[in-house]
Amino acid sequence: MTKWENAMRVSLLALGAGLILASMPVASDAQRADNDILPRSTVLQKQGEAAQTAGNLTQAVDFYESALAADPRNRSAIIAMAQVARAQGLPGKAIGLYREALLLEPNDVTALTGQGEALADKGALELAREKLADAKRLCKTTCPQVATLERAIASSDAKRVVAAEAIAPKPVVATVGTSNQN
């Protein structure tokens, strides 16, 4: 084997090792606190909030998704996307997004009550009541999110009763025909 062949083999190994090392997380990423969101993600989230306030929900989702691409731990961006999903009439999508936020922080009252509201929107009132009980347990003082969830459950419960009354069958009294057969 010549020196040239040895050099080629070593350089291929070095290149492979370099690619592996480059794909590994950086030590500074591992040392970041859970609530230490990358600044680029925060900027994109703020742009999403501005778009959402202006009523441009599609653009808001784009900004929120970009914020999550910049930092997947941006729980606020996930919650904002869930709120947009509810505004678009997509409670199932909102429930999943709130679940993602709760995986990052199980005691997030905003995510918990938001998921409860989305469950109430979908008609899953028992699950919504469970979320309400969890939120009350976490919120030692008066939380506006808890009151909002209580109103959402009451509203959905009232709609459910009205809907059930609207489709209640009306009794039909059958008339028996008389025949003159004797």
ABEGO torsion letter per residue (X at the ends): XBAAAAAAAAAAAAAAAAAAAAABBBAAAAABBAABBBAAAAAAAAAAAAAAAAGBAAAAAAAAAAAAAABAABAAAAAAAAAAAAAAGBAAAAAAAAAAAAAABAABAAAAAAAAAAAAAAGBAAAAAAAAAAAAAABABBBAAAAAAAAAAAAAAAAAAAAAAAABBBBBBBBBBBBABX
